[in-house]
Amino acid sequence: MIALLQRVSEASVRVDAEVIGKIDTGLLVLLCAEKGDTEAVADKMLAKILKLRIFSDDAGKMNRSLQDVGGGLLVVSQFTLAADVAGGNRPSFTQAAVPAEGRRLYEFFVAQAKKVHPVVQTGRFAADMKVALVNDGPVTIPLRMSA
């Protein structure tokens, strides 16, 4: 599973000009399930995201987690994170989970997040989405988890 985390002061996602997910301070998580990923991998990814200390403390050091600051979590599916460009100029997405499995793992991840975190918003799986954000820092962290 691949995630790209962006610490934001605000972020939103629109589908057909309608805002379907919006947060203030928090993390925008672009999430991709890969072939072979499991619910255990999704749980491990979620735990890491919630505890990753990438928010500033009173001294200005990155020492607080999303949970510490009570920030929002905006989770957007993005299979293109699995892009492989080693073979040419057109990306291959063969390592991305097939759509049905990708959707299942994305929905599992979101459901688990909603159980343990108070502010969870989402995009819409497989939709043409427009994502807007104000990257705070900027802080952008790539994560990859496997079984």
SEKE-211898 format. One record per residue (C-alpha): chain; x, y, z; residue number from 1. Coordinates in Angstrom, 2 decimals. Example, Ala and Ser with C-alpha at 12.3 -4.5 7.8 and 13.67 -1.06 7.14 Angstrom:
2
<atom unit="A" xx="12.30" yy="-4.50" zz="7.80" pos="1"/>
<atom unit="A" xx="13.67" yy="-1.06" zz="7.14" pos="2"/>
This chain:
147
<atom unit="A" xx="0.00" yy="0.00" zz="0.00" pos="1"/>
<atom unit="A" xx="1.28" yy="3.43" zz="-0.91" pos="2"/>
<atom unit="A" xx="0.28" yy="6.72" zz="0.66" pos="3"/>
<atom unit="A" xx="1.38" yy="10.25" zz="-0.04" pos="4"/>
<atom unit="A" xx="0.75" yy="12.44" zz="3.01" pos="5"/>
<atom unit="A" xx="0.48" yy="16.18" zz="2.73" pos="6"/>
<atom unit="A" xx="0.26" yy="18.27" zz="5.87" pos="7"/>
<atom unit="A" xx="-2.34" yy="20.91" zz="5.09" pos="8"/>
<atom unit="A" xx="-3.90" yy="23.97" zz="6.59" pos="9"/>
<atom unit="A" xx="-6.95" yy="23.13" zz="4.46" pos="10"/>
<atom unit="A" xx="-7.91" yy="20.65" zz="1.75" pos="11"/>
<atom unit="A" xx="-11.00" yy="19.69" zz="-0.18" pos="12"/>
<atom unit="A" xx="-12.13" yy="17.34" zz="-2.92" pos="13"/>
<atom unit="A" xx="-14.86" yy="18.01" zz="-5.48" pos="14"/>
<atom unit="A" xx="-16.76" yy="15.76" zz="-7.84" pos="15"/>
<atom unit="A" xx="-18.89" yy="17.43" zz="-10.52" pos="16"/>
<atom unit="A" xx="-18.29" yy="20.85" zz="-8.89" pos="17"/>
<atom unit="A" xx="-19.70" yy="19.61" zz="-5.55" pos="18"/>
<atom unit="A" xx="-17.42" yy="19.57" zz="-2.50" pos="19"/>
<atom unit="A" xx="-17.69" yy="16.03" zz="-1.11" pos="20"/>
<atom unit="A" xx="-14.87" yy="16.17" zz="1.44" pos="21"/>
<atom unit="A" xx="-13.19" yy="19.05" zz="3.26" pos="22"/>
<atom unit="A" xx="-10.84" yy="19.50" zz="6.21" pos="23"/>
<atom unit="A" xx="-9.01" yy="22.33" zz="7.89" pos="24"/>
<atom unit="A" xx="-5.65" yy="21.62" zz="9.56" pos="25"/>
<atom unit="A" xx="-4.68" yy="17.99" zz="9.09" pos="26"/>
<atom unit="A" xx="-3.50" yy="15.48" zz="6.51" pos="27"/>
<atom unit="A" xx="-4.49" yy="14.91" zz="2.93" pos="28"/>
<atom unit="A" xx="-3.78" yy="11.23" zz="2.26" pos="29"/>
<atom unit="A" xx="-3.56" yy="10.04" zz="-1.32" pos="30"/>
<atom unit="A" xx="-3.94" yy="6.26" zz="-1.02" pos="31"/>
<atom unit="A" xx="-3.18" yy="3.40" zz="-3.40" pos="32"/>
<atom unit="A" xx="-3.75" yy="-0.30" zz="-2.80" pos="33"/>
<atom unit="A" xx="-1.30" yy="-2.56" zz="-4.59" pos="34"/>
<atom unit="A" xx="-1.53" yy="-6.19" zz="-5.63" pos="35"/>
<atom unit="A" xx="-1.10" yy="-8.42" zz="-2.60" pos="36"/>
<atom unit="A" xx="-2.17" yy="-5.80" zz="-0.05" pos="37"/>
<atom unit="A" xx="-4.34" yy="-6.99" zz="2.81" pos="38"/>
<atom unit="A" xx="-6.47" yy="-5.53" zz="5.59" pos="39"/>
<atom unit="A" xx="-3.48" yy="-6.04" zz="7.91" pos="40"/>
<atom unit="A" xx="-1.38" yy="-3.81" zz="5.64" pos="41"/>
<atom unit="A" xx="-4.14" yy="-1.17" zz="5.64" pos="42"/>
<atom unit="A" xx="-4.30" yy="-1.28" zz="9.45" pos="43"/>
<atom unit="A" xx="-0.52" yy="-0.89" zz="9.67" pos="44"/>
<atom unit="A" xx="-0.62" yy="2.08" zz="7.27" pos="45"/>
<atom unit="A" xx="-3.41" yy="3.77" zz="9.23" pos="46"/>
<atom unit="A" xx="-1.59" yy="3.32" zz="12.54" pos="47"/>
<atom unit="A" xx="1.57" yy="4.87" zz="11.08" pos="48"/>
<atom unit="A" xx="-0.33" yy="7.82" zz="9.58" pos="49"/>
<atom unit="A" xx="-2.16" yy="8.64" zz="12.80" pos="50"/>
<atom unit="A" xx="1.00" yy="8.49" zz="14.94" pos="51"/>
<atom unit="A" xx="3.52" yy="10.05" zz="12.56" pos="52"/>
<atom unit="A" xx="4.94" yy="13.12" zz="14.31" pos="53"/>
<atom unit="A" xx="4.92" yy="15.70" zz="11.52" pos="54"/>
<atom unit="A" xx="3.07" yy="18.60" zz="13.19" pos="55"/>
<atom unit="A" xx="4.94" yy="21.33" zz="15.04" pos="56"/>
<atom unit="A" xx="5.07" yy="21.55" zz="18.81" pos="57"/>
<atom unit="A" xx="5.33" yy="24.83" zz="20.76" pos="58"/>
<atom unit="A" xx="9.07" yy="24.99" zz="19.99" pos="59"/>
<atom unit="A" xx="8.44" yy="24.65" zz="16.24" pos="60"/>
<atom unit="A" xx="9.79" yy="21.08" zz="16.00" pos="61"/>
<atom unit="A" xx="7.89" yy="18.35" zz="14.18" pos="62"/>
<atom unit="A" xx="6.94" yy="16.48" zz="17.32" pos="63"/>
<atom unit="A" xx="3.14" yy="16.10" zz="17.28" pos="64"/>
<atom unit="A" xx="0.95" yy="13.58" zz="15.51" pos="65"/>
<atom unit="A" xx="-2.36" yy="14.11" zz="13.75" pos="66"/>
<atom unit="A" xx="-4.05" yy="12.73" zz="16.84" pos="67"/>
<atom unit="A" xx="-2.09" yy="15.10" zz="19.10" pos="68"/>
<atom unit="A" xx="-3.25" yy="18.16" zz="17.17" pos="69"/>
<atom unit="A" xx="-6.80" yy="16.89" zz="16.54" pos="70"/>
<atom unit="A" xx="-6.45" yy="17.49" zz="12.82" pos="71"/>
<atom unit="A" xx="-8.67" yy="16.25" zz="10.04" pos="72"/>
<atom unit="A" xx="-7.94" yy="13.36" zz="7.71" pos="73"/>
<atom unit="A" xx="-8.97" yy="13.62" zz="4.05" pos="74"/>
<atom unit="A" xx="-8.47" yy="10.26" zz="2.30" pos="75"/>
<atom unit="A" xx="-8.47" yy="10.21" zz="-1.50" pos="76"/>
<atom unit="A" xx="-7.94" yy="7.09" zz="-3.59" pos="77"/>
<atom unit="A" xx="-5.18" yy="7.43" zz="-6.17" pos="78"/>
<atom unit="A" xx="-4.09" yy="4.34" zz="-8.11" pos="79"/>
<atom unit="A" xx="-1.54" yy="6.41" zz="-10.05" pos="80"/>
<atom unit="A" xx="0.79" yy="6.24" zz="-7.04" pos="81"/>
<atom unit="A" xx="1.60" yy="2.72" zz="-8.30" pos="82"/>
<atom unit="A" xx="2.94" yy="4.13" zz="-11.59" pos="83"/>
<atom unit="A" xx="5.97" yy="2.39" zz="-13.05" pos="84"/>
<atom unit="A" xx="7.84" yy="4.47" zz="-15.62" pos="85"/>
<atom unit="A" xx="10.94" yy="2.29" zz="-15.89" pos="86"/>
<atom unit="A" xx="9.89" yy="0.80" zz="-19.23" pos="87"/>
<atom unit="A" xx="9.24" yy="3.97" zz="-21.18" pos="88"/>
<atom unit="A" xx="7.42" yy="7.25" zz="-21.12" pos="89"/>
<atom unit="A" xx="3.90" yy="5.93" zz="-20.60" pos="90"/>
<atom unit="A" xx="3.27" yy="4.84" zz="-16.99" pos="91"/>
<atom unit="A" xx="2.26" yy="1.28" zz="-16.28" pos="92"/>
<atom unit="A" xx="-0.11" yy="0.62" zz="-13.38" pos="93"/>
<atom unit="A" xx="0.21" yy="-3.16" zz="-13.26" pos="94"/>
<atom unit="A" xx="1.17" yy="-3.13" zz="-9.56" pos="95"/>
<atom unit="A" xx="-2.03" yy="-1.33" zz="-8.55" pos="96"/>
<atom unit="A" xx="-4.71" yy="-3.58" zz="-7.11" pos="97"/>
<atom unit="A" xx="-7.52" yy="-4.45" zz="-9.53" pos="98"/>
<atom unit="A" xx="-10.37" yy="-1.93" zz="-9.13" pos="99"/>
<atom unit="A" xx="-12.66" yy="-4.16" zz="-7.03" pos="100"/>
<atom unit="A" xx="-9.87" yy="-5.01" zz="-4.59" pos="101"/>
<atom unit="A" xx="-8.61" yy="-1.43" zz="-4.55" pos="102"/>
<atom unit="A" xx="-12.11" yy="-0.21" zz="-3.67" pos="103"/>
<atom unit="A" xx="-12.49" yy="-2.84" zz="-0.95" pos="104"/>
<atom unit="A" xx="-9.19" yy="-1.91" zz="0.70" pos="105"/>
<atom unit="A" xx="-9.83" yy="1.83" zz="0.35" pos="106"/>
<atom unit="A" xx="-13.26" yy="1.46" zz="1.97" pos="107"/>
<atom unit="A" xx="-11.78" yy="-0.75" zz="4.70" pos="108"/>
<atom unit="A" xx="-9.08" yy="1.86" zz="5.40" pos="109"/>
<atom unit="A" xx="-11.67" yy="4.65" zz="5.63" pos="110"/>
<atom unit="A" xx="-13.98" yy="2.60" zz="7.88" pos="111"/>
<atom unit="A" xx="-11.10" yy="1.79" zz="10.21" pos="112"/>
<atom unit="A" xx="-10.04" yy="5.45" zz="10.27" pos="113"/>
<atom unit="A" xx="-13.57" yy="6.55" zz="11.19" pos="114"/>
<atom unit="A" xx="-13.54" yy="4.14" zz="14.14" pos="115"/>
<atom unit="A" xx="-10.45" yy="5.71" zz="15.70" pos="116"/>
<atom unit="A" xx="-10.26" yy="9.30" zz="14.48" pos="117"/>
<atom unit="A" xx="-12.95" yy="11.97" zz="14.92" pos="118"/>
<atom unit="A" xx="-12.59" yy="13.88" zz="11.62" pos="119"/>
<atom unit="A" xx="-12.38" yy="11.72" zz="8.50" pos="120"/>
<atom unit="A" xx="-13.48" yy="12.95" zz="5.09" pos="121"/>
<atom unit="A" xx="-13.09" yy="11.21" zz="1.73" pos="122"/>
<atom unit="A" xx="-13.05" yy="11.50" zz="-1.98" pos="123"/>
<atom unit="A" xx="-15.03" yy="9.10" zz="-4.17" pos="124"/>
<atom unit="A" xx="-13.32" yy="5.96" zz="-5.42" pos="125"/>
<atom unit="A" xx="-12.78" yy="5.92" zz="-9.22" pos="126"/>
<atom unit="A" xx="-14.39" yy="9.35" zz="-9.68" pos="127"/>
<atom unit="A" xx="-12.87" yy="12.23" zz="-11.60" pos="128"/>
<atom unit="A" xx="-11.94" yy="14.35" zz="-8.59" pos="129"/>
<atom unit="A" xx="-10.55" yy="17.84" zz="-8.22" pos="130"/>
<atom unit="A" xx="-8.37" yy="18.11" zz="-5.12" pos="131"/>
<atom unit="A" xx="-7.44" yy="21.47" zz="-3.66" pos="132"/>
<atom unit="A" xx="-5.01" yy="21.99" zz="-0.81" pos="133"/>
<atom unit="A" xx="-2.85" yy="24.43" zz="0.99" pos="134"/>
<atom unit="A" xx="0.27" yy="22.44" zz="1.84" pos="135"/>
<atom unit="A" xx="1.51" yy="23.52" zz="5.26" pos="136"/>
<atom unit="A" xx="5.29" yy="23.75" zz="5.37" pos="137"/>
<atom unit="A" xx="5.32" yy="22.33" zz="2.77" pos="138"/>
<atom unit="A" xx="5.43" yy="18.88" zz="4.34" pos="139"/>
<atom unit="A" xx="4.91" yy="15.93" zz="1.99" pos="140"/>
<atom unit="A" xx="5.76" yy="12.40" zz="3.13" pos="141"/>
<atom unit="A" xx="5.64" yy="9.25" zz="0.98" pos="142"/>
<atom unit="A" xx="4.85" yy="5.97" zz="2.77" pos="143"/>
<atom unit="A" xx="4.87" yy="2.39" zz="1.55" pos="144"/>
<atom unit="A" xx="3.70" yy="-0.58" zz="3.63" pos="145"/>
<atom unit="A" xx="3.69" yy="-4.23" zz="2.75" pos="146"/>
<atom unit="A" xx="2.86" yy="-7.48" zz="4.49" pos="147"/>
